[in-house]
Amino acid sequence: MTDLRGPRTRPFPRSNAIDDSMAFLRNGYAYGERRFRRLGSDVFTARLGGRPATVMYGAEAAAIFYEGDRFSRAHAMPTSVQHLLQDEASVQALEGEPHRHRKTMFTRMLEPASIDELVRSFDSEWSAACRRNAGRTVSLYDVAVDTLTRTAVSWCGIPEHAVDLPELAGAVAAMVDRAGSFGPGNWMARARRRGVERWAAELLHDVRRGRLDIAPGTPVEQLVLATEADGSLLSEDVAAVELLNVLRPIVAVSRYLVFAAHAMHHHPGQRASVAGDHEAAVRFANEVRRRFPFFPIIAGTVQRPFRWRGHDFDPGEWVILDLYATNHDRRLWSDRNRFAPERFEGWSGDPNTLVPQGGGDAATGHRCPGEAATIALTARFAEHLATEAPFTVPAQDLRISLRRIPALPEDRFLVTFPGRS
Ligand code: HEM
């Protein structure tokens, strides 16, 4: 597949606009698909924000992007996104041995027994949320953010008295909600993030100084004891960034919970399949991750030169992998716009086809280490929906615009919890 010495070929087709930034803002998740279709190619070049980019999609492109250490994330995302979603010193900013060493910390933290613990914590927080909201009509997105913040805090081993839960929930949700925006909303979210980073660094400092007790084996304890590749302890600021790298994405699963409820509402027949069949619940969760929009793209800069399809990619070149288009690639998914969890029966499991959380291998590349946790939480929520019918869905605007990144149903999915009897 990767042709390192093969002949050069014609250049990739080029978007004929001077700059595609406006087209990206106008089309959102559909930007790539429209260009791929119009140019008749799964790779094209364009200018985005004045910068030349190669945009690509599909399983072969995902393998090129995620395997073989060809790309780094340095200078790959605008700072407005980078500062909200990761940060300079985080695992995502590392490459080579330092990256693999830091990544091991995440994979250990997210081992199967630990994910079972996370789901148990979610179950009890979800029951509490149903009780707290009895008789009320509320946005399921807001309930999910609150529930998953409590879940993440308790699973991480953070004592409740050491955290301002509503502030943490609001700040962490804003990091995701505002990552796609520019201007004051984005700046406010970045200011809030700095506040949460200070809180996390102080928390870890107190644990290291013995002023705060943490249960052994919890993620916070693992962060406190974590080392760099050279054996030195992780600094408190870096450990704080990585604590946010656990809290923020667990809360971000709230979008998939909303999308799961949206799918169950439109496909009530799925209840019967999911109830009492965990494998069916996992297929349902995977179809939610495939079908609904979350991360539109991921960008990298070439760190090691290579030739692919006869084209030389030189260090520093900017390449964008379209995750949304790959999850909707008609070469991979028949009837791609239909919500059909059964497509995952007997699925090959090729790591570069279902890529809402990246491609390749999580242990060695930048693929998300939280994928199994995300699937487990979404599948568990689907089981709650299928067996308990915990709320009704009042009339509202359920449309999901592909122009807004990150997407949510227009009315944030209002639900009515039954009253106390
Ligand atoms: C809502 C569900 C989630 C989505 C859509 C998502 C998406 C992604 C994507 C697309 C990447 C790849 C970034 C890249 O290629 O540079 C990524 C990386 C990452 N994710 Fe997730 N994620 C989710 C949940 C989680 C969870 C639950 C955790 C941890 C508890 C987590 C922690 C991370 C970390 C630490 C990285 C950086 C990995 C690296 O650079 O090696 N994510 N995520």
Residues whose N, C-alpha, C, O or C-beta is under 5 A from the ligand:
A	BS01	HEM	V91 Q92 N245 V246 P249 I250 A252 V253 F294 F295 I298 P356 Q357 G358 G365 H366 R367 C368 P369 G370 A373 T374
